[in-house]
């Protein structure tokens, strides 16, 4: 089953990762539906910061950003490990729009990958990090797997229906010194 349906929890059941995945999917779908009902066109950037040094070398790179994608997916990053890779702007790309893109949510498609694969349309990539135990009787930190969105900077002309995206910049000009002026 790939649809977001409420999981039935019973005493003595054998728990599998599927139970938690389906429960999370159900809760996220409820939040999306509630949010859409409140404001159907509520998406955009709350914060958007460019890497000026990369811009001077003809690349679009973000140092931090937060907002909501058109499909209702919230995102936020504030360091280079979480930021999407820079996008090199070619000489013939004047007039092109640069977008922040994420693979679209599709039933039956893998959601998480464990190592980067350029052809994958998974929305998340797994990474390990240490997490603290916040209880008074702590047993100490533990290494856990987390995921982050696989955001990508790309040209709007390269988008297909497999992506959801939000505009970041318009390439107005690229000079011989490899600089370009975003708008």
C-alpha positions in Angstrom: 0.0 0.0 0.0 1.4 3.4 -0.9 -1.6 5.7 -0.1 -1.5 7.6 3.1 -3.9 5.7 5.3 -4.2 5.7 9.1 -2.2 2.8 10.7 -4.1 0.6 13.2 -2.0 0.1 16.3 -2.9 -3.0 18.4 -1.4 -4.6 21.5 1.2 -7.3 20.7 1.7 -6.4 17.0 5.0 -7.1 15.4 6.4 -3.6 14.5 8.2 -3.2 11.2 9.7 0.0 9.6 6.6 0.0 7.3 4.3 0.8 10.3 6.3 4.0 11.1 6.7 5.0 7.4 3.0 4.6 6.7 2.1 6.4 10.0 4.4 9.3 9.1 3.0 9.4 5.5 -0.6 9.6 6.9 0.3 12.4 9.4 2.2 14.4 6.7 -0.8 14.1 4.3 -3.1 15.4 7.0 -0.9 18.4 7.6 -0.6 19.1 3.9 -4.4 18.9 3.4 -5.0 21.1 6.4 -2.5 23.7 5.2 -3.9 23.7 1.7 -7.4 24.3 3.0 -6.1 27.2 5.1 -4.3 28.9 2.2 -4.3 27.1 -1.1 -1.5 29.2 -2.6 0.7 29.6 0.4 4.2 29.0 -0.9 7.4 30.9 -1.4 10.6 31.9 0.3 10.9 33.1 3.9 14.6 33.6 3.5 17.0 33.4 0.6 20.8 34.1 0.7 23.1 33.8 -2.3 26.8 32.9 -2.0 28.3 36.2 -3.5 31.8 34.6 -4.1 30.2 31.8 -6.2 28.2 34.4 -8.2 31.4 36.3 -9.0 32.6 33.0 -10.6 29.5 32.4 -12.7 27.8 29.9 -10.4 24.5 30.2 -8.6 24.9 28.9 -5.0 22.8 29.4 -1.9 24.2 29.8 1.6 20.8 29.6 3.3 17.1 29.4 2.4 13.8 28.6 3.9 10.3 28.4 2.6 7.5 26.2 1.2 7.6 24.6 -2.2 4.4 24.7 -4.4 3.5 21.1 -3.4 3.5 22.2 0.3 6.9 20.8 1.2 8.6 23.0 3.8 12.4 23.3 3.5 15.2 25.1 5.4 19.0 25.0 5.3 21.7 27.2 6.7 25.0 25.5 6.0 26.9 24.2 3.0 26.3 20.5 3.9 22.6 21.0 3.6 22.6 23.4 0.6 22.1 22.1 -2.9 25.2 21.9 -5.1 26.0 25.1 -7.0 24.8 25.5 -10.6 27.3 26.7 -13.2 25.8 29.2 -15.6 26.8 28.8 -19.2 27.4 31.6 -21.7 24.2 30.8 -23.6 21.9 30.8 -20.6 21.0 34.5 -20.5 17.2 34.9 -20.0 17.0 31.5 -18.2 15.3 31.2 -14.8 17.2 29.3 -12.1 14.9 27.3 -9.8 15.3 25.4 -6.5 13.8 22.0 -7.3 12.9 18.8 -5.5 11.6 15.5 -7.0 7.8 15.4 -6.9 6.1 13.2 -4.4 4.7 10.1 -6.2 2.9 7.0 -4.7 5.0 3.9 -5.0 8.3 5.7 -5.6 11.2 5.3 -3.2 11.4 8.3 -0.8 14.9 7.8 0.6 18.2 6.8 -0.9 21.3 6.0 1.1 24.0 7.2 -1.3 23.7 9.9 -4.0 22.5 8.6 -7.4 22.1 11.3 -10.1 19.2 9.4 -11.8 17.2 8.8 -8.7 14.0 10.8 -8.0 14.0 10.0 -4.3 13.1 13.1 -2.3 15.4 12.4 0.6 19.0 11.2 1.2 20.0 9.5 4.4 22.9 10.6 6.6 24.2 9.6 10.0 24.6 12.0 13.0 24.9 11.7 16.7 21.7 12.4 18.7 21.6 13.2 22.4 19.2 11.4 24.8 17.1 14.2 26.3 15.8 12.2 29.3 17.0 12.7 32.8 18.2 9.1 33.0 20.2 9.4 29.8 22.2 6.5 28.4 24.3 8.9 26.3 24.3 9.9 22.7 23.6 7.5 19.9 24.4 7.5 16.2 21.1 7.6 14.2 20.1 7.8 10.5 18.3 11.0 9.5 17.3 12.3 6.1 17.4 15.6 4.3 15.7 16.9 1.2 17.5 16.4 -2.1 17.1 20.0 -3.2 18.8 20.9 -6.5 19.4 24.1 -8.3 18.5 23.8 -12.0 17.3 25.7 -15.0 13.6 26.0 -15.3 13.9 24.8 -18.9 15.3 21.4 -17.6 12.2 20.8 -15.4 9.8 18.0 -16.1 6.6 16.9 -14.4 8.8 14.8 -12.1 9.8 18.0 -10.2 8.3 20.7 -8.0 10.2 23.9 -8.0 10.3 27.6 -7.0 12.1 30.4 -8.9 15.4 31.6 -7.4 16.9 34.0 -10.0 16.7 35.1 -13.6 20.0 35.2 -15.5 20.0 38.7 -17.0 23.6 38.8 -18.1 26.9 36.8 -18.0 30.0 38.9 -18.6 33.3 37.8 -20.1 34.7 37.8 -16.5 32.4 34.8 -15.8 30.1 37.0 -13.6 26.4 37.2 -14.2 23.7 39.4 -12.7 20.7 37.6 -11.1 17.4 39.4 -10.8 
